Amino acid sequence: MAAALILVDQGARVYPPSRGRRLARLDDRTAEAYIRALLARHDAAAELVQRLKGVVTMCYYDLPEVQREIGYDPEPYIAAVSRRRLEAYGPQIRAGEAAVTARTGSAEAATPPTETGTPPAEAGTSEP
């Protein structure tokens, strides 16, 4: 990806209105015209710019301050979906977890602790 960013940045030097400057040094109008010219080509360069634009957009919307600004707060939604899934599929999830831990040879880890918090294997023993 770094190579693609460098290619687009340095490629602006051959765009006539840029007068030999790289993309990072162009004014907004010239930079936008350069990107639009690349996108209008409908070739590998256009596809590269489109993909880079998607990555940059995802990174931008992942910034906490941007999420706050647009009112995006996924935590309550994630918590609600997690509760619904546990209510609907709890036994299947626990059975799947038990099967995985049994395959790894950690059957004790798959056994839930007793009410005292001690694994069943140790619950009947007492240390002096």
C-alpha positions in Angstrom: 0.0 0.0 0.0 2.9 2.4 0.7 4.1 1.9 -2.8 0.6 2.8 -4.2 0.5 6.0 -2.1 4.0 7.0 -3.2 3.1 6.3 -6.8 -0.1 8.5 -6.7 1.8 11.2 -4.8 4.8 11.3 -7.1 2.7 10.7 -10.2 1.2 14.2 -9.8 4.6 15.6 -11.0 3.8 14.6 -14.6 0.3 16.1 -14.4 0.8 19.4 -16.3 -1.2 21.7 -14.0 0.9 20.5 -11.0 4.1 22.1 -12.6 6.3 19.3 -11.3 4.9 19.3 -7.7 3.9 16.1 -5.9 0.3 15.6 -4.8 1.0 16.5 -1.2 2.3 19.9 -2.3 -0.7 20.8 -4.6 -3.4 23.3 -3.7 -6.8 21.7 -3.2 -8.2 22.6 -6.6 -5.2 21.2 -8.5 -5.1 18.1 -6.3 -8.8 17.4 -6.8 -8.4 17.9 -10.6 -5.4 15.4 -10.6 -7.4 12.8 -8.7 -10.4 13.3 -11.0 -8.2 13.0 -14.0 -6.8 9.6 -12.7 -10.3 8.4 -12.0 -11.6 9.3 -15.5 -9.0 7.1 -17.1 -10.8 3.9 -16.3 -7.6 1.9 -16.2 -5.3 0.4 -13.5 -4.5 3.9 -12.2 -8.1 4.7 -11.7 -8.7 1.4 -9.9 -5.7 2.1 -7.7 -7.0 5.6 -6.8 -10.4 4.2 -6.1 -9.1 1.6 -3.7 -6.8 4.1 -2.0 -9.8 6.4 -1.6 -11.7 3.6 0.1 -8.9 2.8 2.5 -8.5 6.5 3.4 -12.2 6.9 3.9 -12.4 3.9 6.2 -9.4 5.2 8.2 -11.1 8.7 8.5 -14.4 7.3 9.8 -12.5 5.1 12.3 -11.2 8.3 14.1 -13.0 8.7 17.5 -13.5 12.4 17.0 -15.1 11.8 13.6 -17.3 9.1 15.0 -18.5 11.5 17.8 -19.1 14.3 15.3 -21.4 12.1 13.2 -23.1 10.5 16.2 -21.7 7.0 15.6 -21.7 5.1 18.9 -21.5 1.3 18.2 -21.1 0.1 21.8 -24.9 0.0 22.7 -25.7 -1.8 19.5 -22.9 -4.3 19.9 -24.0 -5.0 23.5 -27.7 -5.4 22.5 -26.8 -7.8 19.6 -24.5 -9.8 22.0 -27.3 -10.2 24.5 -29.8 -11.3 21.8 -27.3 -13.8 20.4 -26.6 -15.3 23.9 -30.3 -15.5 24.6 -31.0 -17.2 21.3 -27.9 -19.3 20.8 -26.4 -19.6 24.3 -26.5 -23.4 24.6 -25.0 -23.9 21.1 -22.2 -21.3 21.9 -21.4 -23.1 25.1 -21.4 -26.5 23.5 -19.1 -25.2 20.7 -16.7 -23.7 23.3 -16.7 -27.0 25.2 -16.0 -28.9 22.1 -13.1 -26.7 21.2 -11.5 -26.8 24.7 -12.0 -30.6 24.8 -10.1 -31.0 21.5 -7.2 -28.9 22.8 -6.9 -31.3 25.8 -8.1 -28.8 28.3 -11.2 -30.6 29.5 -10.8 -29.0 32.9 -11.0 -25.6 31.4 -14.3 -26.5 29.7 -15.8 -27.6 33.0 -17.5 -24.7 34.8 -16.4 -24.0 38.3 -18.6 -24.9 41.3 -20.5 -22.2 43.2 -17.4 -21.7 45.4 -15.4 -21.0 42.3 -13.3 -24.1 42.6 -13.1 -26.5 39.6 -15.0 -29.7 40.3 -11.8 -31.8 40.3 -10.6 -29.8 43.3 -13.9 -29.2 45.1 -13.8 -32.5 47.0 -10.2 -32.1 48.2 -9.0 -30.0 51.1 -5.5 -29.0 51.7 -4.1 -29.1 55.3 
